[in-house]
Amino acid sequence: MKEIFFKSLSEENLISQLKAIGFDKDYLPIAQDKYRFRLYKIFNLRCPEANILKQIALSVGCDCAVNRNVITSEVEISDCILGCTLSQLREIVTKLKKQPFGLKLLAKKLETQFKLVPEGFEIRGKLFDFAQKKYIMGILNCTPDSFSDGGKYTDEKSALKRTEQMLSDGADIIDIGAESTRPNSNKVTVEEEQKRLMPILKAVRKNFPNCVISVDTRNSDTAIAACNEGADIINDISGFEHDKNMLKTVVKLGLPYVLTDFRKNGETECIVDTVFENLYNKVKILEEEGFERKKIILDVGIGFGKTVDENFELASGMKEFSSMGLPILLGHSRKSFLGKTLNMPPENLDCATAALSFHFFLVGANILRVHDVKTTAQMLTLAEKF
């Protein structure tokens, strides 16, 4: 008699393992949902809503954690943690649709979790299909004082050579910036920013007409000027807070927009929740202003106003941001929290960056913004084999 033994399974291997045991292949599409687990934090439910959700969860064989005082209505609002299989989630949604209060709206929002892959969009005839591919954004700093490569690419010749190399190495997007936002950097006027940026942007567009160009700017006037010269994406690290006109400008331009969380240092109970709520609320503002949702790219702002520990907490909780169903961009390359952890200068942090890039690949990041394109491309080629 053969010995009985067991091993744990990953969701990624579920289908192949079901086939391996001789499971009914016609039943696979239905059965797989019973083995895919989901864990959600639901914010701001009133006591009746939280109580009903918990009872519905129990009725389908799962559970929902609520504030201990919900049952006595000693609190007005409770966040909840719902744990269930995807199959159970479908049952919960069906039952919530028949409930009063705000639970019909909750059902509608939970329905979006059945398919979390961001919707793609086209730029210069190139489809960005986030269900099929991870993308690399190569950094082109035309600044004299950037923390890593300031002063290296301030003239057209060096900038074009750098662009050509990054495209050859596998960059899908070239991100051009003309204002350093490192801590204690010198303030730059809009005029000076454009004086640095525009000649480089024009040269890159002329010499690489099919290249997808992102412009890293906090200023609405620069965004407009860049758009007029062929920029394809606006990458605003301030989350439209630096320039009061940026929000309406972004909506008017209609280009894909990188929405970044930029916060001042301050205590927070959970950095992941804080950043999530900030980005969620800003996505809502963009939509209310008429911006096309699928063109919003989320950036959690690693390195911007966060402590070393908070940056690693964000990295650990990155998968949670996928529940918004939007593309996620990570700009972690050579950041100081890596340098402080390893006691290394920025120019020696490409291996550390690649290691973190691999983690971000595994947890669902869609675009990696890096200095070292070649290493990142090699990492993605290998990672896609898993």
C-alpha positions in Angstrom: 0.0 0.0 0.0 1.4 3.4 -1.0 2.0 6.0 1.7 -0.5 8.9 1.9 1.2 12.3 1.9 0.3 15.8 0.8 1.7 19.1 -0.4 0.4 22.7 -0.6 -0.8 24.1 -3.9 -0.6 27.5 -5.4 -3.6 29.1 -7.2 -1.3 29.4 -10.3 -1.1 25.6 -10.5 -4.7 24.9 -9.7 -5.9 24.1 -13.3 -3.0 21.9 -14.2 -3.3 20.0 -10.9 -7.1 19.4 -11.3 -6.3 18.0 -14.7 -3.5 15.9 -13.3 -5.9 14.1 -10.9 -8.3 13.3 -13.7 -10.9 15.8 -12.7 -13.9 16.3 -15.1 -12.5 18.8 -17.7 -16.1 20.0 -18.6 -16.6 21.1 -15.0 -13.2 23.0 -14.7 -14.5 26.5 -15.3 -17.1 26.2 -12.5 -14.9 24.2 -10.1 -11.9 26.5 -10.2 -13.9 29.3 -8.5 -14.4 27.0 -5.5 -10.6 26.9 -4.9 -9.7 30.5 -5.5 -9.8 32.4 -2.2 -10.5 36.1 -1.9 -9.9 38.4 1.1 -11.3 41.9 1.1 -11.4 44.8 3.5 -14.7 46.7 3.1 -14.7 50.3 4.4 -17.4 52.4 6.1 -20.4 50.1 6.4 -23.2 51.1 8.8 -24.1 48.7 11.5 -27.2 47.3 9.7 -25.2 46.8 6.5 -22.3 45.1 8.4 -24.7 42.8 10.3 -26.5 41.8 7.1 -23.2 41.2 5.2 -22.0 39.0 8.1 -25.2 36.9 8.1 -25.0 36.5 4.3 -21.4 35.4 4.5 -22.2 32.8 7.1 -25.2 31.6 5.0 -22.9 30.7 2.1 -20.3 29.0 4.3 -17.7 31.8 4.8 -17.3 34.6 7.3 -17.0 38.4 7.7 -15.2 40.0 10.5 -16.8 43.2 11.9 -16.3 45.6 14.8 -17.2 43.8 18.1 -19.7 46.5 18.9 -21.7 46.2 15.7 -24.1 43.8 17.2 -25.2 46.3 19.9 -25.0 49.3 17.5 -22.5 51.0 19.8 -20.6 52.2 16.8 -22.1 53.9 13.7 -19.6 52.7 11.2 -17.5 49.5 10.9 -14.9 48.3 8.4 -15.2 44.7 7.6 -13.0 41.9 6.5 -14.6 39.4 4.1 -12.9 36.0 3.4 -14.5 33.7 0.8 -13.9 31.7 -2.3 -14.7 33.2 -5.6 -17.7 30.9 -5.9 -19.0 32.1 -2.5 -18.4 35.7 -3.6 -20.8 35.2 -6.5 -23.4 33.9 -4.1 -22.9 36.8 -1.8 -23.3 39.3 -4.6 -26.5 37.7 -5.7 -28.0 37.9 -2.2 -26.8 41.4 -1.6 -28.7 42.6 -4.6 -31.9 41.8 -2.8 -31.0 43.7 0.4 -31.9 47.2 1.6 -29.7 50.1 2.7 -26.5 50.5 0.6 -26.0 46.9 0.0 -27.1 46.9 -3.6 -24.3 49.3 -4.4 -21.9 47.1 -2.4 -23.0 44.2 -4.6 -22.2 46.2 -7.7 -18.7 47.1 -6.4 -18.0 43.5 -5.4 -19.0 42.3 -8.9 -16.0 44.2 -10.3 -13.7 41.8 -8.4 -14.7 38.9 -10.7 -12.3 40.3 -13.3 -9.4 42.4 -11.9 -7.2 42.7 -15.1 -7.0 46.4 -16.1 -8.6 47.3 -19.4 -5.9 48.1 -22.0 -5.6 51.1 -24.2 -3.7 52.1 -27.4 -0.9 54.6 -27.8 0.6 55.4 -31.2 -0.8 52.2 -32.7 0.6 50.1 -29.8 -1.9 48.2 -27.6 -1.0 48.2 -23.9 -2.6 44.9 -23.0 -2.1 44.5 -19.2 -3.5 41.0 -19.2 -0.7 39.7 -21.4 2.4 41.8 -20.7 4.4 43.8 -18.2 5.8 47.0 -19.4 9.1 48.9 -18.8 9.3 52.7 -18.4 12.8 53.9 -18.9 13.9 57.0 -17.1 15.4 59.9 -19.0 16.4 62.7 -16.6 17.3 66.0 -18.4 18.1 67.6 -15.0 21.4 68.7 -13.5 20.5 67.5 -10.0 18.5 64.3 -10.0 19.5 62.0 -7.2 20.9 59.2 -9.4 21.9 60.5 -12.9 21.6 64.2 -12.7 23.6 66.1 -15.4 24.2 63.1 -17.6 21.5 63.7 -20.2 20.9 67.4 -20.3 21.9 67.9 -24.0 20.2 66.5 -27.1 23.1 64.2 -28.1 23.4 62.4 -24.8 19.6 62.2 -24.3 19.1 60.7 -27.8 21.9 58.2 -27.1 20.4 57.3 -23.8 16.9 56.9 -25.4 18.2 54.7 -28.2 20.0 52.4 -25.6 16.9 52.1 -23.4 14.7 51.3 -26.4 17.2 48.7 -27.6 17.3 47.2 -24.1 13.6 46.7 -24.1 11.9 49.9 -22.8 8.2 50.3 -23.8 7.9 53.9 -22.6 10.5 56.7 -22.2 9.7 58.9 -19.3 11.3 62.4 -19.6 11.7 64.6 -16.6 13.2 68.1 -16.2 12.6 68.8 -12.5 14.2 66.9 -9.7 11.8 66.1 -6.9 14.4 64.5 -4.6 14.5 65.7 -1.0 16.1 69.2 -0.6 16.3 69.7 -4.4 16.4 73.2 -5.8 13.0 74.7 -6.8 12.6 75.0 -10.6 10.3 77.5 -12.3 8.0 76.3 -15.0 10.0 78.4 -17.5 13.2 76.6 -16.5 11.5 73.2 -16.6 10.3 73.8 -20.1 13.7 75.2 -21.2 15.3 71.9 -20.2 12.5 69.6 -21.3 11.2 70.8 -24.6 14.4 70.5 -26.8 14.9 67.0 -25.5 11.2 66.0 -26.0 11.2 67.4 -29.6 14.5 65.6 -30.4 13.2 62.3 -29.1 9.9 62.6 -30.9 11.7 63.5 -34.2 14.3 60.7 -34.0 12.0 58.0 -32.6 8.6 58.8 -34.1 7.0 55.5 -32.8 8.4 55.8 -29.3 5.8 56.1 -26.5 6.8 59.2 -24.4 5.8 60.0 -20.9 6.5 63.4 -19.4 7.2 63.7 -15.7 5.8 67.0 -14.7 3.7 68.6 -11.9 2.8 71.7 -13.9 -0.2 72.1 -16.1 1.5 74.5 -18.6 4.3 72.0 -19.1 1.8 69.2 -19.6 0.0 71.3 -22.3 3.3 72.2 -24.0 4.5 68.6 -23.9 1.2 67.3 -25.4 1.6 69.8 -28.2 5.0 68.3 -29.0 3.9 64.7 -29.0 4.0 63.5 -25.4 1.7 60.5 -24.9 1.4 60.2 -21.1 1.4 62.7 -18.3 3.2 61.5 -15.2 2.4 63.8 -12.3 4.0 62.8 -9.0 1.9 65.3 -7.1 -1.4 63.7 -7.8 -2.7 67.0 -9.2 -2.1 68.8 -5.9 1.0 70.9 -6.9 -0.8 72.9 -9.6 -4.4 73.9 -9.1 -5.0 73.7 -12.9 -3.5 70.3 -13.4 -6.8 68.4 -12.8 -8.8 70.2 -15.5 -5.8 70.2 -17.8 -5.4 66.4 -17.6 -9.1 65.9 -18.3 -9.0 68.3 -21.3 -5.9 66.7 -22.8 -7.3 63.1 -22.3 -3.8 61.5 -22.3 -3.2 58.5 -20.0 -2.4 59.9 -16.6 -0.1 58.5 -13.9 -1.8 59.4 -10.6 0.7 59.3 -7.8 0.3 59.3 -4.0 2.6 62.1 -2.7 2.3 62.7 1.0 4.2 64.6 3.7 5.8 62.5 6.4 3.3 61.8 9.2 2.1 59.1 11.4 -0.5 56.7 10.0 -1.9 53.5 11.5 -1.7 51.7 8.1 0.2 53.2 5.2 -1.4 50.8 2.7 -4.9 51.8 3.8 -3.9 55.5 3.8 -2.5 55.4 0.3 -5.3 53.2 -1.0 -8.0 55.6 0.3 -6.1 58.6 -1.1 -5.8 57.1 -4.6 -9.4 55.8 -4.5 -10.8 59.2 -3.7 -8.6 60.9 -6.4 -9.7 58.3 -9.0 -13.3 59.2 -8.1 -12.5 62.9 -8.6 -11.0 62.3 -12.0 -14.0 60.2 -13.1 -16.4 62.9 -11.8 -14.5 65.5 -13.9 -15.1 63.3 -17.0 -11.7 61.5 -17.3 -11.8 58.1 -18.9 -11.2 55.6 -16.0 -9.2 53.1 -18.0 -6.5 55.7 -18.8 -5.7 56.2 -15.1 -2.4 54.6 -14.0 -1.9 54.2 -10.3 1.5 54.9 -8.6 1.6 54.4 -4.8 4.4 56.9 -4.6 7.1 54.7 -3.1 9.8 57.0 -1.8 7.6 60.1 -1.8 6.9 61.2 1.8 7.2 57.7 3.3 9.6 56.3 5.8 11.8 53.3 5.0 9.5 51.0 6.9 6.4 52.5 5.2 8.0 51.9 1.8 8.5 48.2 2.6 5.0 48.0 4.0 3.6 49.3 0.7 5.8 46.9 -1.2 4.4 44.0 0.9 0.8 45.2 0.5 1.0 46.0 -3.3 -1.4 43.3 -4.3 -4.2 45.0 -2.5 -4.2 47.9 -5.0 -5.2 45.5 -7.8 -8.7 45.6 -6.4 -9.2 49.0 -8.1 -8.9 47.3 -11.5 -6.4 49.9 -12.8 -2.9 49.6 -14.2 -0.2 49.9 -11.5 3.1 51.7 -12.1 6.0 51.3 -9.6 8.8 53.9 -9.5 11.2 52.3 -7.0 14.4 52.4 -9.0 17.5 53.4 -6.9 15.3 55.0 -4.3 16.9 56.1 -1.0 15.0 53.6 1.2 17.0 50.9 -0.7 20.2 52.7 -0.2 19.5 53.2 3.5 18.7 49.6 4.0 21.8 48.3 2.1 24.1 51.3 3.0 24.8 51.9 -0.7 24.8 54.9 -3.0 22.1 55.2 -5.7 24.4 54.1 -8.6 25.0 50.7 -6.9 21.3 49.9 -6.4 20.3 48.3 -9.7 20.5 44.7 -8.3 18.3 45.8 -5.4 15.9 47.5 -7.8 15.7 44.3 -9.9 15.0 42.2 -6.8 12.1 44.5 -5.9 10.9 44.6 -9.5 10.6 40.8 -9.4 8.5 41.0 -6.3 6.3 43.6 -7.9 6.0 41.4 -11.0 4.7 38.6 -8.8 2.1 40.8 -7.0 0.6 42.3 -10.2 2.4 45.5 -11.1 1.9 46.4 -14.7 4.6 49.0 -15.4 8.1 49.2 -13.9 9.8 52.6 -14.0 13.5 52.0 -13.9 17.0 53.4 -14.7 18.5 50.0 -15.7 16.2 48.8 -18.5 18.4 45.9 -19.7 18.4 44.1 -16.3 14.7 44.7 -15.8 14.0 43.3 -19.3 16.0 40.2 -18.5 14.2 39.7 -15.2 10.8 40.0 -16.9 11.8 37.4 -19.5 12.6 34.9 -16.8 9.7 35.9 -14.5 7.2 35.3 -17.3 8.3 31.6 -17.4 6.9 31.1 -13.9 
